[in-house]
Amino acid sequence: MHTAALWKSSDERRYEPRKPLHTRVQLLLPNTSLIEARAFDISLGGLGMVSPLNLPVRAQGTAAFSLPVKDGAIQTIRLPVRIAYSICSSANVGFKIGLQWLSIDEQDRFKIAAYIQT
């Protein structure tokens, strides 16, 4: 498994290059119901999403989302995450949430890297 320090300053939070990703995200935090959100970008370090809810920073849970892979196939990815930031965004009608992967296996890392490079 790969764990990385991925966050910089408040101006530039991620070290890793990002790529737009527009898909539904399901986030499960302890003691809450399933939270439905929508992704706007992805990196090897985490996922940016918009949520209708302001989520607690540093909360940990599991995120599930679909990722296009080669030959037009879609793969569901499930990863443990930590909420790195939550910012009110009137432009996005919700809260911009930064999720940081807590750990990622080599298969999922390869799939995300391949998506970013396409």
Summary of the structure (lengths in Angstrom):
residues: 118
radius of gyration: 13.3
end to end distance: 23.8
largest distance: 38.3
contacts: 346
relative contact order: 0.25
helix: 13%
strand: 49%
